[in-house]
Amino acid sequence: MNLDLIKRNTEEIVTDDELSRLLREKKLPITYCGYEVSGPVHLGTLVAISKQIDFQKAGLKVKVLFADVHTYLNRKGSEKWIDEMVEYWRDSFIALGLKRAEFIRGIEFEFDKDYIHDVLSLGLLTTLRRASRSMQEIARDFEHARVSQMIYPLMQIADMKYLNIDIAHGGMEQRKIHMLARELLPKINYKKPICIHTPLLSSLQGPQEKMSSSKPETIIAIDESPEKIKEKVSRAYCPPEDKENPILQICKYLIFPRMGKLEIKREERFGGDVEFYSYSELEKNYLEKKLHAMDLKSAVSEALIELLEPVREKVGR
């Protein structure tokens, strides 16, 4: 198995030694990522999808949980709307290249008697303080959280057992729940999962917040029109002194892993066309101000329009 591909563009692996041992001992390790189906799929989601494609190429079995029950418990929408969103999310993932994954809905198993028993057992093992802390990065309106949002992390932990996973994958906002899972799962007769965390993309407006589907101005949805993509990219925060700006992050975590290069088109008097085949080369040129922000943004817009074309054709709404 390709360990480098598994680890590419990850923020954290808990733990490296456990991952290496798993790959030596198991022929087809199982990884999963769960998604609330709340709002449009956007570039932040695509970071996780791209990582799951890496996992497939590296030889892992990938499971995708469309967490419909969790979405409802976290007060994100009605049951009817959530049903519709599951279909949109599934179609989007397939159009984005995740074709061989096993797609599962929470409603398919989360009302089973044994599952409910495990959730209740986890409730006995978890303090209210610990459950609430694990939800701080995820819950809507956390200051007025409902009891349902305290059940959420316990269900997420039980999901790992019922999906029979070896590796829990998610963005860094999932870290507290994942660490709780490593502590509690052995107490309900399941192994502690290896946890792989991927970065969260900064808002288009700057690193003070992350991309969020509840704030359309912070994201690029995967089915946005070419005109809208160009407009949003042109307005995005992109100072050359900040390598964590969202435009460079899009290059690092999406364009280079998915497309392998970035082509900059510019007039001869500004240096002429240039192609970059590695993110590090692009970053170096940009931070040294050898590449203008508008030229970079123009190239990123064109790359995103090309990358997202299959989605617009399949699920454009």
GIGIJO-V87884 format. One record per run of one state. SS is the DSSP state (hx for helix, st for strand, lp for the rest). FROM is the first residue (numbers start at 1). TO is the last residue. Records with the same first field share a line. If there is no record, write none. Layout:
# GIGIJO-V87884
SS: FROM-TO / FROM-TO
This chain:
# GIGIJO-V87884
lp: 1-2 / 8-9 / 15-15 / 26-29 / 36-41 / 59-60 / 67-67 / 74-78 / 96-101 / 109-112 / 126-127 / 135-141 / 145-146 / 163-166 / 189-193 / 199-201 / 204-205 / 211-215 / 219-220 / 222-225 / 236-245 / 260-261 / 265-267 / 271-273 / 277-278 / 288-292 / 308-308 / 316-317
hx: 3-7 / 16-25 / 43-58 / 68-73 / 79-95 / 106-108 / 113-125 / 128-134 / 142-144 / 147-162 / 172-188 / 216-218 / 226-235 / 246-259 / 268-270 / 279-287 / 293-307 / 309-315
st: 10-14 / 30-35 / 42-42 / 61-66 / 102-105 / 167-171 / 194-198 / 202-203 / 206-210 / 221-221 / 262-264 / 274-276
